[in-house]
Amino acid sequence: MDSQTYLSELFALDGRVALVTGGSSGIGRAVAGALARAGAGVVIVARGEEKLAATVDELTAQGCRAAWVSADLSTREGVRAAAEEAAGVFGEPDILVNSAGINLRPPLGELGDDVWDATMAVNLEAPHLLGQRFGPGMAERGFGRIIHITSQQAHRAFVQSGAYGVSKGALESLARSQAEAWSPFGVTCNTLVPGFVMTPLNARLSSDPEKVAALAARTLVGRNGLAEDFAGAAVFLASRASAYVTGQAVFVDGGFSVH
Ligand SMILES: NC(=O)c1ccc[n+]([C@@H]2O[C@H](COP(=O)([O-])OP(=O)(O)OC[C@H]3O[C@@H](n4cnc5c(N)ncnc54)[C@H](OP(=O)(O)O)[C@@H]3O)[C@@H](O)[C@H]2O)c1
């Protein structure tokens, strides 16, 4: 067997369908691109139509199969409508990536119910509802991959960002519960854990050179993360190669968490 065939057997996503929330920006956009280039038909879901369309245009120009659905994942109705519309494009997904997330940042002492509710709705409830919608079908078909993007804040408090870490800690627990429910049927459920990644989510911190340098110094690699750093790990977790990896938190953080 030549090396290309061997690599394809392990990692190729040809014939798979992926749904990537938050696929129009940052980490989700890089993950959507990686899955599409590895062969999957990819549907990205977010609110802003302009960035959705630009991402899909870029991918289709490269010969990938990609489409977008505009939806607000902060309400149950929004999530349910998005799921149906997305599944209508290339069929029921084999791969679900939950990257849509918000970090509204009031410290816990100043946190109102509105921020708590919005944070839990987008960061935790939407991934849960999408799992409930697609997990059983994946299990029935005998193959599925659920990947959540969590945060180092699932493991430690950081820059006073209140409810955000709470939602991400719960998201890691959700991955374990999903893994328990569906792994016996070929559906693995894992999380990718970023450290500090230079994306629009971090616009405020990323524009402060001193803070950027201080955060880079906290990694072992010596730089902050880029969205592209998630491509390889996402393809691995979406592929046949990761069949025996489930319920895990895979840190893609340049060593931030062990330094
Ligand atoms: N960047 C980091 O340092 C970092 C660190 C740890 C964890 N993370 C996590 O990684 C994930 C991706 O973050 P990122 O840095 O790539 O952020 P980003 O560039 O801000 O992208 C966030 C994505 O989520 C979508 N989104 C936000 N609210 C939504 C809603 N209500 N309904 C539908 N879509 C919504 C956004 O599109 P619209 O606004 O158009 O809807 C966008 O596509 C998040 O879960 C984040 O918590 C990031």
Ligand as a Chemical Component Dictionary entry (heavy atoms), coordinates in Angstrom:
data_LIG
# 
_chem_comp.id                   LIG 
_chem_comp.type                 NON-POLYMER 
_chem_comp.pdbx_formal_charge   0 
_chem_comp.three_letter_code    LIG 
# 
loop_
_chem_comp_atom.comp_id 
_chem_comp_atom.atom_id 
_chem_comp_atom.alt_atom_id 
_chem_comp_atom.type_symbol 
_chem_comp_atom.charge 
_chem_comp_atom.model_Cartn_x 
_chem_comp_atom.model_Cartn_y 
_chem_comp_atom.model_Cartn_z 
_chem_comp_atom.pdbx_ordinal 
LIG N1  N1  N 0  -9.944  32.583 20.625 1  
LIG C1  C1  C 0  -9.589  32.041 21.745 2  
LIG O1  O1  O 0  -8.566  32.396 22.346 3  
LIG C2  C2  C 0  -10.399 30.956 22.341 4  
LIG C3  C3  C 0  -9.912  30.385 23.509 5  
LIG C4  C4  C 0  -10.625 29.382 24.109 6  
LIG C5  C5  C 0  -11.791 28.947 23.528 7  
LIG N2  N2  N 1  -12.275 29.501 22.401 8  
LIG C6  C6  C 0  -13.530 28.976 21.880 9  
LIG O2  O2  O 0  -13.392 28.625 20.517 10 
LIG C7  C7  C 0  -14.632 28.799 19.853 11 
LIG C8  C8  C 0  -14.426 29.669 18.638 12 
LIG O3  O3  O 0  -13.928 30.919 19.072 13 
LIG P1  P1  P 0  -13.217 31.939 18.094 14 
LIG O4  O4  O 0  -12.109 32.530 18.838 15 
LIG O5  O5  O -1 -13.007 31.286 16.801 16 
LIG O6  O6  O 0  -14.373 33.064 18.026 17 
LIG P2  P2  P 0  -14.943 33.969 16.835 18 
LIG O7  O7  O 0  -13.903 34.210 15.809 19 
LIG O8  O8  O 0  -15.584 35.110 17.545 20 
LIG O9  O9  O 0  -16.078 33.035 16.200 21 
LIG C9  C9  C 0  -17.264 32.760 16.883 22 
LIG C10 C10 C 0  -18.253 32.152 15.918 23 
LIG O10 O10 O 0  -19.476 31.843 16.620 24 
LIG C11 C11 C 0  -20.577 32.426 15.916 25 
LIG N3  N3  N 0  -21.636 32.765 16.869 26 
LIG C12 C12 C 0  -21.532 33.552 17.979 27 
LIG N4  N4  N 0  -22.742 33.682 18.565 28 
LIG C13 C13 C 0  -23.627 32.963 17.817 29 
LIG C14 C14 C 0  -25.031 32.735 17.885 30 
LIG N5  N5  N 0  -25.793 33.274 18.848 31 
LIG N6  N6  N 0  -25.601 31.953 16.943 32 
LIG C15 C15 C 0  -24.863 31.426 15.942 33 
LIG N7  N7  N 0  -23.537 31.601 15.825 34 
LIG C16 C16 C 0  -22.925 32.370 16.745 35 
LIG C17 C17 C 0  -19.976 33.670 15.231 36 
LIG O11 O11 O 0  -20.711 34.106 14.103 37 
LIG P3  P3  P 0  -21.843 35.280 14.215 38 
LIG O12 O12 O 0  -21.348 36.282 15.221 39 
LIG O13 O13 O 0  -21.961 35.806 12.826 40 
LIG O14 O14 O 0  -23.079 34.587 14.666 41 
LIG C18 C18 C 0  -18.633 33.088 14.778 42 
LIG O15 O15 O 0  -18.789 32.334 13.603 43 
LIG C19 C19 C 0  -15.585 29.425 20.874 44 
LIG O16 O16 O 0  -16.416 28.414 21.404 45 
LIG C20 C20 C 0  -14.666 29.982 21.921 46 
LIG O17 O17 O 0  -15.278 30.021 23.175 47 
LIG C21 C21 C 0  -11.589 30.505 21.788 48 
# 
loop_
_chem_comp_bond.comp_id 
_chem_comp_bond.atom_id_1 
_chem_comp_bond.atom_id_2 
_chem_comp_bond.value_order 
_chem_comp_bond.pdbx_ordinal 
LIG N1  C1  SING 1  
LIG C1  O1  DOUB 2  
LIG C1  C2  SING 3  
LIG C2  C3  SING 4  
LIG C2  C21 DOUB 5  
LIG C3  C4  DOUB 6  
LIG C4  C5  SING 7  
LIG C5  N2  DOUB 8  
LIG N2  C6  SING 9  
LIG N2  C21 SING 10 
LIG C6  O2  SING 11 
LIG C6  C20 SING 12 
LIG O2  C7  SING 13 
LIG C7  C8  SING 14 
LIG C7  C19 SING 15 
LIG C8  O3  SING 16 
LIG O3  P1  SING 17 
LIG P1  O4  DOUB 18 
LIG P1  O5  SING 19 
LIG P1  O6  SING 20 
LIG O6  P2  SING 21 
LIG P2  O7  DOUB 22 
LIG P2  O8  SING 23 
LIG P2  O9  SING 24 
LIG O9  C9  SING 25 
LIG C9  C10 SING 26 
LIG C10 O10 SING 27 
LIG C10 C18 SING 28 
LIG O10 C11 SING 29 
LIG C11 N3  SING 30 
LIG C11 C17 SING 31 
LIG N3  C12 SING 32 
LIG N3  C16 SING 33 
LIG C12 N4  DOUB 34 
LIG N4  C13 SING 35 
LIG C13 C14 SING 36 
LIG C13 C16 DOUB 37 
LIG C14 N5  SING 38 
LIG C14 N6  DOUB 39 
LIG N6  C15 SING 40 
LIG C15 N7  DOUB 41 
LIG N7  C16 SING 42 
LIG C17 O11 SING 43 
LIG C17 C18 SING 44 
LIG O11 P3  SING 45 
LIG P3  O12 DOUB 46 
LIG P3  O13 SING 47 
LIG P3  O14 SING 48 
LIG C18 O15 SING 49 
LIG C19 O16 SING 50 
LIG C19 C20 SING 51 
LIG C20 O17 SING 52 
# 
